[in-house]
Amino acid sequence: MDLLAVTVAEGIIAILFVVICFLLILVVLLQKGRGGGLAGAFGGAGGHSAFGAKTGDVFTWFTVGLTAMFILVAMIGNWVFVPPKVPVAAQNTPAAPASAPAGEAEDEGNAPTGAGSATRPSG
């Protein structure tokens, strides 16, 4: 498969997946954790957050929503990016030779063709 041959659906899913990943990273970094986190750095004093008093709830719900979208887009991407299955009959298989080469006699299925030049002792 050519790397540049991308369908529209594959392109949309890939771009959407990357955007969701970046938003999820940003939202997680902005959340106020036990130690204040990056959100505490924007808000000044340790107990305040960058975007108001209720940002913990907003960021929590936004994180949950982005996580659900991440999982959904990942499952859709798994379905979209799977290569199509080729039927067995349509695969390019090398043609079997029509007959065995001269000088090689096949046994009754006991040894594979061309197994060696050893001969059986008569007797």
C-alpha positions in Angstrom: 0.0 0.0 0.0 1.3 3.4 -0.9 1.8 5.7 2.0 0.4 8.7 0.1 -2.7 6.8 -1.0 -5.0 7.9 1.9 -8.8 7.9 1.5 -10.9 10.9 2.7 -12.3 8.8 5.6 -8.7 7.8 6.7 -7.6 11.5 6.6 -10.5 12.7 8.6 -10.2 10.1 11.2 -6.4 10.6 11.5 -6.7 14.4 11.9 -9.6 14.1 14.3 -7.6 11.6 16.4 -4.6 13.9 16.6 -6.7 16.9 17.5 -8.5 14.9 20.3 -5.1 13.7 21.6 -3.7 17.3 21.8 -6.9 18.6 23.5 -6.9 15.7 26.0 -3.2 16.4 26.9 -4.0 20.1 27.3 -7.0 19.6 29.5 -5.3 17.1 31.7 -2.4 19.5 32.2 -4.7 22.3 33.0 -6.6 20.4 35.7 -6.0 21.2 39.3 -4.5 18.2 41.0 -3.5 17.6 44.6 -0.4 19.8 44.3 -2.0 22.5 42.2 -0.6 21.3 38.9 -0.2 23.6 35.9 -3.6 25.1 36.5 -2.4 26.4 39.9 0.5 28.1 38.2 -1.9 30.1 36.0 -4.2 31.0 38.9 -1.6 32.5 41.2 -2.2 31.3 44.8 -2.3 27.5 45.3 -6.1 27.2 45.9 -7.2 29.2 42.9 -7.5 27.9 39.4 -6.9 29.7 36.1 -10.5 29.7 34.9 -12.6 30.2 38.1 -13.7 28.3 41.1 -15.8 25.5 39.4 -13.1 24.6 36.8 -12.5 21.3 38.5 -16.0 20.1 37.6 -15.8 21.6 34.1 -12.4 20.2 33.3 -13.4 16.8 34.7 -16.5 16.6 32.5 -14.5 17.9 29.5 -11.9 15.2 30.2 -14.5 12.5 30.4 -16.1 13.7 27.1 -12.7 13.9 25.3 -11.8 10.4 26.7 -15.1 9.0 25.3 -14.4 10.7 21.9 -10.8 9.3 22.0 -12.1 5.8 22.5 -14.8 6.1 19.9 -12.5 7.6 17.2 -9.9 4.9 18.0 -12.4 2.1 17.5 -13.7 3.8 14.2 -10.0 4.2 13.1 -9.4 0.5 13.8 -12.3 -0.3 11.5 -11.3 2.3 8.8 -7.6 1.5 8.6 -7.9 -2.3 8.3 -6.6 -3.3 4.9 -9.2 -5.1 2.7 -9.1 -8.8 2.7 -8.1 -10.4 -0.6 -10.0 -13.6 -1.5 -7.9 -16.7 -1.6 -8.7 -17.4 -5.3 -7.6 -13.9 -6.3 -4.1 -14.1 -4.6 -1.1 -14.5 -6.9 0.1 -18.0 -6.2 2.9 -19.5 -8.2 1.6 -22.1 -10.7 2.5 -25.7 -9.8 4.6 -27.6 -12.4 2.5 -29.8 -14.7 4.7 -32.8 -14.3 7.8 -33.9 -12.3 11.2 -33.3 -13.9 12.7 -36.2 -15.8 14.7 -38.5 -13.7 12.8 -37.9 -10.5 10.2 -40.6 -9.8 7.7 -39.9 -7.0 7.2 -42.5 -4.3 3.7 -43.4 -3.2 3.6 -40.3 -0.9 6.3 -41.5 1.5 8.9 -38.9 0.7 8.6 -35.4 -0.7 9.6 -34.7 -4.3 13.3 -34.0 -4.7 14.2 -35.2 -1.2 17.6 -36.3 -2.2 19.5 -38.7 -4.4 19.5 -41.7 -2.0 18.2 -44.9 -3.5 16.6 -47.8 -1.7 18.5 -51.0 -1.6 16.8 -53.9 -3.4 16.3 -57.1 -1.8 
